[in-house]
């Protein structure tokens, strides 16, 4: 049975940004009245640090930090060849605390981007702007190969594949420069930089599905090398360093085509990662741990116009609409866009009015079917941005919040089924 969301707001969710003049940030407001107190108290956002912005220069300082005694954006401590730098605590990271007795969890929404290369389509910058508009942090899974020039491809030795091989294209120098600028700006705005690894091998003998833990270790080390030695490999001398220590920043990723997680996990755990987002076919329940890491899968959500559910990723929607074509019939695109937007909205509503399980959305910077999937996810984010108790966070921030909660509370949250509201109210879940 076809069921599309009521676009006049009849589904109980706001349509569009009705309150764009709101002056209080959802990361700083403590709320007014009972509902407001519950929303802010649950996630306990304190004022963001404001010592830097995406446009701050970092120069080539010693990293002494002046009177502060440590590195900063204005006085960084460069690392290695100067491709990266320690600039101190990431700006705009929220302060968190545990749920208190009877408090309802926030509705977390995590938006992530596979590849995170900056091309001429302007999509990286576009969604940074969307994030600013709705007070969101996102996770960008950077493909390390996007910082390695093709002339240097001999440096990449992909497991079970020829030297320099890749199933995604190398970027030209202009796009590498743009990617570096976008990644730098994104981190300074509070976003997380994870990894999508390198060559994106999904088929044949060299598929990541068949890689051993040792092969994953090699792939990760090379991805880190491409990010931390881009100045050496590109020869660029006129760009600021990436403002983070990638060995510390990198705590999770998503594998190509959601393949190979079983053998990745032991390596990821040894490297000190905190999560993995490679599980396919997840459902809308509270996450648990797999192999010692938080497991954040793409989730199955209702798919308007279809008798089955779809994973929360642009590619999976495309595969069920235009099949094996990225540019399907133009006449079908408006309906497909409504289906995609509706899938996100119905998945959100099911969690928001039920178990409050985090909603995970994974996309690519792409123009498939005329860009309808980019439009659909942007529309959805604006649709729900003013819903009370909604928090748009990165995977890192979700890990931080989960790690703060009492194990007994997490156990009770994970016992709730898809869309299930606790029969005894939230006081039966958060009892202390």
Buried (B, 14 or more C-beta within 10 A) or exposed (E): EEEBBEBEEEBEBBBEBEEEEEEEEBBEBEBEEEEBEBBBBBBBBBEBBEBBEBEBEBBEBEBEBEEEEBBBBBBBBBBBEBBBBBBBEBBBBBEBBBBEEBBBBBBBBBBBBBBBBBBEEEBBBEBBEBBEBBBBBBBBBBBBBBBBBBEBBEBBBBBBBEEBBBBBEBBEEEBBBBBBBBBBBBBBBBBBBBBBBBBBBBEEEBBBBBBBBEBBBBBBEBBBBBBBBBBBBBEBEEBBBBBBBBEEBBBBBBBBBBBBBEBBBBBBBEBEBBBBBBBBEBEBBBBEEBBEBBBBBBBBBBBBBBEEBBBBBBBBBBBBBBEEEEEBEEEEBEBBBBBBBBBBBBBBBBBBBBBBBBBBBBBBBBBBBBBBBBBBBBBBBBBBBBBBBBBBBBBBBBBBBBEEBEEEBBEBBEEBEBBBEBEEEBEEBBEE
